[in-house]
Amino acid sequence: MLNVSRAQCYRWLAAPVTAAEVEQADRTNELWLTNITEHRTDEDKLYLCAVKDVCSNRIVGYSMDSRMKARLAVNALDNAVARRGDVASCLGYSQRGSQFQARQFVPALNRQR
């Protein structure tokens, strides 16, 4: 899990989101979830990183690439922020993937302050 202080950016969580936190998310840009999935194609594999807003139940940002690197997560986050605007109070959660713990991802969070 990401070791980012709760005071930073959108307080990216290091603990799983509880059912109560999901039910309390009653505003857009309050709670985002993100994950990476692998999709097989005729040519090779394709990786998709999506950022979902819990309140609106919509994908607010995404990124696709043939490699599952930290840049995939950074691009998805940047895409979500560009589409949603002010997200300074947003709470985020990702699984324990190395892409979300990488040196490139933490500065991407801090850029959004």
Beta strands, then each sheet from edge to edge (+ up, - down):
strand 1: 12-13
strand 2: 31-40
strand 3: 45-53
strand 4: 58-65
strand 5: 91-94
sheet 1: 1+ 5+ 2+ 3- 4+
end
